Amino acid sequence: MKDSAPPQRLLSLDTLRGFDMFWISGGEEIFAVLAKVTGWSWAIFMAHQFTHPDWNGFRAYDLIFPTFLFMAGVSAPFSLGSRLDKGIPPSQLIRKVIQRGLILVLLGIIYNNGIFETEWHNMRYPSVLARIGLAGMFAQIIYLYTGKRARWIWFGSILIGYYLFMTFYPVPGCGAGLLTMDCNPASYIDKMIIPGRLHLTIHDPEGLVSTIPAIATGLMGIFAGELLRTSEETLSKNNKVVYLVFAGVVSLLVCVVWDYFFPINKNLWTSSFVLCAGGFSTLLLALFYWIVDVLNYRKWTLFFVVIGMNSIVIYMIGRFISFGYTTHAIFGGILSYFPEPVEAVGEIIAFIMVQWAFMYLLYRNKLFLKV
């Protein structure tokens, strides 16, 4: 029977997730090395795009983190929606949602500090994984317990409420309206309530307060997931692509306007940043969905799917396995015979190959870390 089928899985989503994680697992180094050894202008431009702005602004590298959170939201209507459709009450699903969020927080603490390796007072508790876990968890709770209209109200309230708080909350010694690293409400409150150390001493880019607007990033993914899960009898695949493109463009336009009042800032996860990153994420999802699920061009996806199906592993594994050592042991001798520029580029490509081979071994044996 149709009701007994497993939740639908989008190949385009797994491919996009792998594409996203590829850039923080060695992919970004390709442009950095090419820029260094060749001086090509396009390589220099791309290498610059794979760095973060000092404070305000937006570059391609700023998109990786929020896109992953966005995709976690896209998955929710497929994983949770299918169960809700079967009559399973939210009260039976929320335990898994909370459990997943807390496990990601724990994994983030291990990623930052090791296992009993760091003194308690030097431990850093905020993390990328914690933000994904907490923001994704609250976005999914909103999905479970509210209807579509209420979700949009939550989305707008979070963005506007965060803007008002950051703009009008007076920081002692600074006043209201300042959004520098030294003087902003999010960092001020984080310093008071977060134990251990902050990543930048006076500020943490994955702090607790700036996790609140990240819930809106997860909700943007949920909105996109709901659209993609809509029956093709109601909305064709091509029309879904058009709607996603339209939503992405509108989000970017609003983001550009809001930037004048509330600057695009990943460190503070400002409301304009939510719309900017969410707009680009929506356009990327539209592109991948169109190519993979509409045009059905799928043969090229394996490289990224292998990474995307084990995204938490590819993020954490570098802390525990030295792929650099393995790469040098296997390819170092061969590469030493080539000119230095070729050797430098070859080392990066070889590193990616070794890491991908490990991920493929897990994929081939169906070993997936599911949180």
Order of alpha helices (4+ residues) and beta strands (2+ residues): alpha-alpha-alpha-alpha-alpha-alpha-alpha-alpha-alpha-alpha-alpha-alpha-alpha-alpha-alpha-alpha
